[in-house]
Amino acid sequence: MAHAPARVPPELLRRPIRVLRPQDAGSVYAHPRPEVARLTRAGALHRLATGYYAAVPDDQLGRHWLPELEAAALGIAAADEGIDAVALMGLSAARVHGVIPRGLAVAVVAAGRRRPVLRLADRDASVMFVRRDVAALDVQQHTTELGRGWVTTVEQTILDLAARPELGGLPEETRAAIQGLLPRADHDLLHELATKQRRRPTLQRALEGS
C-alpha cells in the first residue's frame, strides 16, 4: 500500500508566513528537530538557511521548488521577530515595486535588532538585516508565496535608497531604482516623510539625481 505524502501539520501553518524554525514545532512534536529533518527529506519542507525552513505549497510537492529571495528573506526575519516587526526595504522593496527586473543575490530587510548577514543554503544569496523601527516607517502590506508581510512604500523606499545607496553593494541598480520610483511617488507624501524623518537633504540628493 502506498504511503500518503508527508505534510506539514496544519497547526504549524496557521501563521501569517510559511517559514518556521525547529523550535516553532515544539508544540506539535516532542522532538521537533528530527521531525523537521524528516519533513525536509520527504520534500514537505524546504531548507532556506541553517535553522529556517519554508513549507512547500501543496501544488509544488515533488517538484524542484525555490521561493523568491524576497519572500524567503521576509519569512526568515518574521520567523524570529514577528511579522509586524520586519519589512522588506531598500533594494528588495524596489524589486517588489517592479523597478529592478532582474533577480538579485542580496535581500534587505528592516528588523528590530541588529544581526549578521545570513547566507542562504539553497542558493548563492544572502540576507542583510538593517536595524529599523518598522512602526516608524511608511509601509504597505505585501503578499508573497510564503504569506503576507510588509514592504516599504514607494516614497519610503526612495528615501531609504538615497540615504544608503551602497547598501547591498549595487549602487548602479540603486540609482536606477530611485529614478524609476520618483515618477510614481506622491511628492507631497515624499516631502512629508523627509521632514518627519529628518531626511530633507537626502530627498534633495534624490531629486537632483533624477
N, C-alpha and C positions, 0 to 999 in steps of 0.2 A: 504494500500500500504506500502510495506517495505521501511524503510528509508535506504539511502545509508550509508555505514560505514563512520565514521569520518576519515578525513585525515588531516595531517599537510599541511598547504598551501605551494605550491611549492616554493613561494618566500623565505620561511624560510629554504628550503633545498638546496638552491644554495650557499652552503658554503662548505669549504673543509671537515668539520667534522659535524656530525649529532647530536651535543649536543647544546642545546640552553637554555637561561635564559629568564624569562618573559620579561625583558626589550628588548630583541632582537626581540620580536614580536610587539613592539610598532609601527613599520612601517606598520603593517598589520591590527592590531586591535586597536581601540580607548581605550579599556580597556583590556590590554593583560593578566593580572593575572587571571581573571575569565575564559578567553578563554583557557588559558593554563590548568587550572584546569579541564575545560570541556573536553579537548582533552585527558587529563590523565585518567579521569573517563571512557572515551569511548575506551581507550586502544590504541590510536594513539601515545601517548607519554608515556614514562616510566620514573618515578621519580628516579633519581640516588642518589640525596642528596638534602638538602634544597636549592632551587633555581636553580637546574640543572636538565634538562630533556633530554632524548635521544629519537629521532624519531624512532619508531618501524618500522622495514622493512616490506614492504607490505606482504611478504610471512610468516611473523610471527604474523600478526594481528589476535587477538582472541586466541593466544597461550600464554603459560607462557614463555615469552622471557626474558633472562637475559644476557646482553652483558658481554664479558670478562672483568675482572677487569682492565687489562692494557689498553684496549680500552676506558673504562669509565674514567680512570684517565687522559689519554691524552686528551680526549674530554673536560673534565671539565677544565683542565688547558688552553686549546686552546680557550674555550669559553670566558675566562677572558682576555687572553693576546695576542691572535692571534696564528695561527698555527706555524709561524716561530720563535716564542719566547720561545717555550717549546719543550721538548723531553723526551721520556722515558729513564731512566738511571738506573744504579745500578742493583738491583735485578730484576726490571721489564725488563730492557734491556736483562739481562741474560736469563730471561724466554722467551722473544721474540726470542733470538738466540738459544733456544732449549736445554739449559744445566740445566734448572730447570724444570723437567717434571711435578711436582705436582703444583696444584693451590696454590697461596699464599693468605694471608689475608691482605697484605700490598702492595701498589704500590708506586713507587718512580719516581717523575717527576722533571726534571730540569726546572726551571722557572725564569723569570726575577725579581721577587720580593719575599721577604720573607713573608710567611703566615703560620698560624697554620695548624696542621694536620686536615684533613677533614674526618669525619666519614660518610660512605655511609648509605643511608636509605634503600637500597634494599638487603643488605647482611651484615654479620658481617665482615666488612673490612674497611680499611682506606687508605687515600692517603697522602703521605708525599711530600712536595714541598721543593726542595733544590735550593737555590738562585745560579744560574749559568748564565753566558753569553753564551747562546746556540750558538751564532755565532762563539765563540772561541773553541767550541768542535768539535770533529770529529763525524759527524752524517751521517746517511743514511735514505732514505725515507722508510717509513713503512706504509702499508695499513692495517687497521683494519675493523671490521664490521661496525664501525661508521665513516669511512672515512680515509683520509690519513694524515700522520704527520711525525714526525722524531723520530728516536731511535739512541742512541749512537752505534757506530761501535763496532765490537769485540774488537779492540785494545783499544779504549776509555773506554769501559766497564771494561776491565781488570784493567786499571789504577784507575778507579773510585772505583771499589770493593776493590782493595788493599789499597787505600788511606783511606777508611772509612768502614772497614769490619763489624762494628757494626751497620751501617745504615740499618734500617728496623728490627733490633733485631733478625737476623738469621745468626749468624757468621758461623755456620757449613755449611749452604747452600751457603754462600758467598765463603768460601774456596773451596768447591766442584765446584762451578761455575767457579772460576779462573782456576782451574786445567782442567776443561772441555773446556775452551775457549783458553788456551795457545796453544794447538796443531793446532788450526785453525787460529792463528794470523799471520799476516805479521810482522815478528820480526824487519825488518828494519823500518817499519812504527811505530811499538811499541816503539822502541828506539828514533825515531824522535819526537814522541808525548811526550814522557817522558822528553826529553831535552827541548822542547818548553814550556811545562807546568811546568817545574822545579820539576819533579817527578821522577828523576832517582833513589833516594833511595827507593821510593815506588815500582818502577819496579823491583829493585833488590830483595826486600822482596817477591814480587810475584813469581819471578823466583826461589828463594831459597826454597819457599814452595811447588813448583811443583814436 
